[in-house]
Structures are given as structure tokens and as C-alpha cells.
Amino acid sequence: MSRYRLPRGMRYSTLEERKEYYEVEFPLKKVEEWLGGRENTVFALILGRHTGIVLPEYQDIKNNTVVVDDYQNLEDVRDYILQYLPEGVYYDRNLYSDIQGCSKCGKEPKDCWNCKYFQGQELAFDLDPENVVCPYHGNYEKKMKMHQGLSFCMYEFKTVRRKTIELQEELSKEFMDLRFVYSGRGFHIHVLDNEASKMGRKEREKIAEKMRKRYPIDPWVTGGEMRLIRLPYSLHGMVSRICIPLKLEEVKSFDPRRDRRCFPSFLKGETGY
């Protein structure tokens, strides 16, 4: 597996470091506040798809998505995380009236929109650096040919940061409740307006197609095909950064190389931190 090229100070986290973060630092109260009391949330774990770092007993499923839907509280979710020590933790943006009913309905994820347990989906925009055409590293197709699709540099990151602000300005003309999250490599914009969650697939796909022409978004996220999004306050195991919510003013100058709010404790003893 090729190691991805990352900005200075970013690196893969070890299994021991993941364990330390989720045992000691993972702020369940803040996660609960972020989720805002939403019920029937499904979580998901990606074990080692991008880093190759995975517990030996889960080597055969390192590329799989482990779904967490049989839990009583966030402490149970953390127990699952500590069992698997994944490189990434996500939540499902779909809104369900009954998780267990949905899991038993037999429909493929793409058909959830027609399920009686489906109540909508949180609208989101995922702005990633690989979608930026870089004067140093080329476009996405070139990066993929070099097996560096998830690599990024600070030119790409700063471009994504600027585009996040521009996209916010456009979205704020139509939506009121926008939230911002540093995702570990780029930024997420969550649209929490109630009417946005009620949008159908065609309307979302139309928005995604329009926005992808001017912004480095993943259209399958906005379009509703990909329902998972990284959980705020989780550890991004590929860059060893905490995914943190930010205010709009903070996004404008946010630098993950220097902002200690996104540093897990295991980094703070290293040279340069």
C-alpha cells in the first residue's frame, strides 16, 4: 500500500495512539451536543482501508465498513470503537424512525429513500483537497494514477479553505443553519435547516451538479448517495488530527499544522508541537 503524501507534521496514527485518544480524550458530551438530540443515529467504522493499520484479528475486513446500530448510548458506541480501533469513525446522515426496522427491511442503501422508516437526510457538502487542481501535483486523475488520490499539500488545503468560505456565502442566501467542521483533510458544511433534510434525491443531485462546477466537493455526498460523514470530535487516523467543529470566522484562518485544538495528546510531546 502506498503511503500518502501529507503536509508537515501530519502522519498516520498507530493503534496504540487511537486507543489512547478514544479511551482518554474522546469527548462524548460534545459528540452528544453535536448530534443535537437526534434519535436513531447509525454509526460506522472504517478500520484500515487507507492506512493499512488494523488489529491483526480484523485484517480480513480492514476495507469493510462496520455498522454500529445496536447500542444504548454513546458509551456503547465508544466501546465498539475501542474494540476495533478504526482509522475513521462516521455517522449516517439519514434520519430513521426505527433503526432495527430499517436494518431488517432488506433494501439496499440506495433504496432507503423509499423505505417507510426513512425520514430524510441531513444535507452536507464535503470539500476535499484531492478535488483541487494543484500546480504541483496535478488534477485528481493524475493523483489517482500515481496512487496518491488522498494525498494533499497546503496549497490544496488553503484552496479548499477559501472555497469553503465562498460556498458558505452562496448557501447562506438560501439556508439559515450552517455548521462547519474541519474534517482532517478539508472541511464539511452541514446544513441543518429542517427543509433541507426533506429534499429528495433529484433535488440534491441537481444542487450537487451545480456546485461541483465551482467548488471542490464530493458530489455523491451532497447528492445523497454517500450517507456517511465523519463524526465530529473523532480522530482522523490518516493525519492524526481531531475533527473539530469551527465557527465561520475560525475557518478563514484555520491551519491544522498549528491549531492545537485539533492535536491529540499523543502529538503534543513530539518535536515541533
C-alpha positions as CSV (number, residue, x, y, z in Angstrom):
1,M,0.0,0.0,0.0
2,S,1.4,3.4,-1.0
3,R,1.8,5.9,1.8
4,Y,0.0,9.2,1.1
5,R,1.9,12.5,0.9
6,L,0.8,14.8,3.7
7,P,1.6,18.3,5.0
8,R,4.4,18.7,7.5
9,G,3.6,17.3,10.9
10,M,0.7,15.1,9.7
11,R,1.1,11.3,9.9
12,Y,-0.7,8.0,10.4
13,S,-1.7,7.3,14.0
14,T,-0.8,3.9,15.5
15,L,-3.2,1.5,17.0
16,E,-1.9,2.4,20.5
17,E,-2.5,6.1,19.7
18,R,-6.0,5.5,18.5
19,K,-6.7,3.6,21.7
20,E,-5.3,6.4,23.9
21,Y,-7.4,9.0,22.2
22,Y,-10.7,7.2,22.5
23,E,-10.1,6.0,26.0
24,V,-8.9,9.3,27.4
25,E,-9.8,12.2,25.2
26,F,-12.9,11.4,23.1
27,P,-15.5,14.0,24.4
28,L,-18.8,12.1,24.4
29,K,-20.6,15.1,25.8
30,K,-19.6,17.2,22.9
31,V,-20.5,14.5,20.4
32,E,-23.9,14.3,22.0
33,E,-24.3,18.1,21.7
34,W,-23.3,18.0,18.1
35,L,-25.8,15.3,17.3
36,G,-28.4,17.6,18.9
37,G,-30.6,15.0,20.4
38,R,-31.3,13.3,17.1
39,E,-32.6,9.8,17.7
40,N,-31.9,6.5,15.9
41,T,-28.4,7.5,14.6
42,V,-26.4,4.8,12.9
43,F,-22.6,5.0,13.3
44,A,-19.9,3.3,11.1
45,L,-16.3,2.4,11.4
46,I,-13.7,2.1,8.7
47,L,-10.9,0.0,10.1
48,G,-7.8,0.4,7.9
49,R,-8.8,1.0,4.3
50,H,-6.5,3.9,3.7
51,T,-3.7,3.4,6.2
52,G,-3.4,-0.4,6.3
53,I,-3.1,-0.1,10.1
54,V,-5.6,-2.5,11.7
55,L,-5.7,-5.0,14.5
56,P,-4.5,-8.4,13.3
57,E,-7.8,-10.1,14.1
58,Y,-9.6,-7.7,11.7
59,Q,-7.1,-7.8,8.8
60,D,-9.5,-9.6,6.6
61,I,-12.1,-6.9,7.0
62,K,-9.9,-3.8,7.0
63,N,-11.6,-2.4,3.9
64,N,-15.1,-3.1,5.1
65,T,-17.5,-0.7,6.8
66,V,-18.5,-1.9,10.3
67,V,-22.0,-0.6,11.1
68,V,-22.9,0.2,14.7
69,D,-26.7,0.3,15.2
70,D,-27.2,-1.9,18.3
71,Y,-26.3,0.4,21.1
72,Q,-28.0,2.0,24.1
73,N,-25.8,5.2,24.4
74,L,-22.7,6.8,23.3
75,E,-20.6,4.9,25.8
76,D,-21.6,1.7,23.9
77,V,-20.5,3.3,20.7
78,R,-17.1,4.1,22.2
79,D,-16.8,0.5,23.3
80,Y,-17.2,-0.5,19.7
81,I,-14.6,2.0,18.7
82,L,-12.2,0.6,21.3
83,Q,-12.9,-2.9,20.1
84,Y,-12.0,-2.2,16.5
85,L,-9.6,0.8,16.8
86,P,-10.7,2.1,13.4
87,E,-8.8,4.7,11.3
88,G,-12.1,6.6,10.9
89,V,-15.5,7.0,12.7
90,Y,-18.6,8.2,10.9
91,Y,-22.3,8.7,11.4
92,D,-25.1,8.1,9.0
93,R,-26.8,11.4,7.9
94,N,-30.1,9.5,7.2
95,L,-32.9,10.1,9.6
96,Y,-34.7,7.0,10.7
97,S,-37.9,6.4,12.7
98,D,-36.7,2.8,13.6
99,I,-33.1,1.7,13.2
100,Q,-33.8,-2.0,13.7
101,G,-36.8,-1.9,11.4
102,C,-34.6,-0.3,8.7
103,S,-31.8,-2.9,9.1
104,K,-34.3,-5.7,8.6
105,C,-36.2,-4.3,5.6
106,G,-33.8,-5.9,3.2
107,K,-33.4,-2.9,0.9
108,E,-30.0,-1.7,-0.5
109,P,-28.8,1.6,1.0
110,K,-29.5,3.3,-2.3
111,D,-33.2,2.3,-1.9
112,C,-33.5,3.7,1.6
113,W,-35.3,6.8,0.2
114,N,-38.3,4.6,-0.5
115,C,-38.3,2.9,2.9
116,K,-41.2,3.5,5.4
117,Y,-38.6,4.0,8.1
118,F,-36.7,6.8,6.2
119,Q,-37.5,10.3,7.3
120,G,-34.9,12.4,5.4
121,Q,-31.2,13.1,5.2
122,E,-29.0,15.8,6.6
123,L,-27.7,17.9,3.7
124,A,-23.9,18.2,3.6
125,F,-21.1,19.4,1.5
126,D,-17.7,17.7,1.7
127,L,-14.9,19.8,0.4
128,D,-11.7,17.8,-0.1
129,P,-8.2,18.7,-1.3
130,E,-7.9,16.0,-3.9
131,N,-10.6,17.8,-5.9
132,V,-8.4,20.8,-6.3
133,V,-6.2,21.1,-9.5
134,C,-2.8,21.7,-8.0
135,P,0.1,23.4,-9.9
136,Y,2.5,21.0,-8.2
137,H,0.6,17.7,-8.1
138,G,-2.0,18.0,-10.9
139,N,-5.6,17.0,-11.0
140,Y,-7.5,14.2,-9.4
141,E,-6.9,11.8,-12.3
142,K,-3.1,12.4,-12.2
143,K,-3.1,11.8,-8.4
144,M,-5.1,8.6,-8.8
145,K,-2.7,7.3,-11.5
146,M,0.2,7.8,-9.0
147,H,-1.8,6.0,-6.3
148,Q,-1.9,9.3,-4.4
149,G,-5.6,10.1,-4.5
150,L,-5.8,11.1,-0.9
151,S,-2.5,12.9,-0.7
152,F,-2.6,16.7,-0.3
153,C,-0.4,19.7,0.2
154,M,-1.1,23.1,1.8
155,Y,-1.8,24.8,-1.5
156,E,-4.7,22.4,-1.9
157,F,-5.8,22.8,1.7
158,K,-5.8,26.6,1.5
159,T,-7.7,26.5,-1.7
160,V,-10.3,24.2,-0.1
161,R,-10.5,26.6,2.9
162,R,-11.1,29.6,0.6
163,K,-13.7,27.7,-1.4
164,T,-15.5,26.7,1.9
165,I,-16.0,30.4,2.7
166,E,-17.2,31.1,-0.8
167,L,-19.6,28.2,-0.7
168,Q,-20.9,29.4,2.7
169,E,-21.7,32.8,1.2
170,E,-23.7,31.2,-1.5
171,L,-25.5,28.7,0.7
172,S,-26.4,31.4,3.3
173,K,-28.7,33.0,0.7
174,E,-31.0,30.0,1.0
175,F,-30.3,28.3,4.3
176,M,-30.1,29.6,7.8
177,D,-28.4,26.9,9.9
178,L,-24.9,26.1,8.6
179,R,-22.3,24.3,10.6
180,F,-18.6,23.9,9.8
181,V,-16.3,21.0,10.6
182,Y,-12.6,20.6,10.0
183,S,-12.7,17.0,8.6
184,G,-9.0,16.1,8.9
185,R,-8.1,16.9,5.3
186,G,-10.7,19.5,4.3
187,F,-14.0,20.9,5.6
188,H,-17.6,19.8,5.9
189,I,-20.5,22.2,5.7
190,H,-23.6,20.7,7.4
191,V,-27.0,22.3,6.5
192,L,-29.3,21.7,9.5
193,D,-32.4,23.5,8.2
194,N,-35.4,21.3,8.5
195,E,-36.5,21.8,4.9
196,A,-33.0,20.8,3.7
197,S,-33.4,17.4,5.3
198,K,-36.7,16.8,3.5
199,M,-35.1,17.3,0.0
200,G,-35.4,14.4,-2.4
201,R,-32.6,12.7,-4.3
202,K,-33.3,14.6,-7.6
203,E,-33.2,18.0,-5.9
204,R,-30.0,17.1,-4.1
205,E,-28.3,15.8,-7.2
206,K,-29.2,19.0,-9.0
207,I,-27.6,21.0,-6.3
208,A,-24.5,18.8,-6.3
209,E,-24.1,19.1,-10.1
210,K,-24.4,22.8,-9.9
211,M,-21.9,23.3,-7.0
212,R,-19.3,20.8,-8.2
213,K,-18.6,23.1,-11.2
214,R,-17.3,25.8,-8.9
215,Y,-16.4,24.1,-5.6
216,P,-14.2,21.1,-4.8
217,I,-17.0,19.0,-3.4
218,D,-17.7,15.3,-3.5
219,P,-21.0,15.3,-5.4
220,W,-22.0,11.9,-4.1
221,V,-22.2,13.3,-0.5
222,T,-24.4,16.3,-1.4
223,G,-26.4,14.2,-3.9
224,G,-27.3,11.7,-1.1
225,E,-25.7,8.6,-2.5
226,M,-23.0,8.5,0.2
227,R,-24.8,8.9,3.5
228,L,-21.9,8.6,5.9
229,I,-19.9,11.6,7.1
230,R,-17.0,11.8,9.6
231,L,-18.1,12.2,13.2
232,P,-17.0,15.5,14.8
233,Y,-14.5,15.0,17.6
234,S,-13.4,11.7,16.2
235,L,-9.8,11.1,15.3
236,H,-8.8,11.1,11.7
237,G,-6.3,8.2,11.7
238,M,-4.6,9.1,8.4
239,V,-3.4,12.6,9.5
240,S,-3.6,12.2,13.4
241,R,-5.9,15.2,13.8
242,I,-9.2,15.6,15.7
243,C,-12.1,16.6,13.5
244,I,-13.5,19.7,15.2
245,P,-16.5,22.0,14.6
246,L,-15.5,25.6,13.8
247,K,-17.1,28.9,13.7
248,L,-17.2,30.6,10.3
249,E,-14.6,33.2,11.4
250,E,-12.3,30.4,12.5
251,V,-12.5,28.6,9.2
252,K,-11.0,31.6,7.4
253,S,-7.6,31.2,9.0
254,F,-7.6,27.7,10.3
255,D,-4.3,25.9,10.0
256,P,-4.2,22.2,11.1
257,R,-0.4,22.3,11.4
258,R,-0.6,24.9,14.1
259,D,-4.0,24.9,15.8
260,R,-3.6,22.8,18.9
261,R,-7.3,22.3,19.3
262,C,-7.1,19.6,16.6
263,F,-4.0,17.9,18.1
264,P,-4.5,14.7,20.1
265,S,-2.3,14.5,23.2
266,F,0.0,11.9,21.7
267,L,1.3,14.5,19.2
268,K,2.0,17.2,21.8
269,G,5.1,15.6,23.1
270,E,6.7,15.3,19.7
271,T,9.3,17.8,18.3
272,G,7.5,20.8,16.8
273,Y,4.4,20.5,19.0
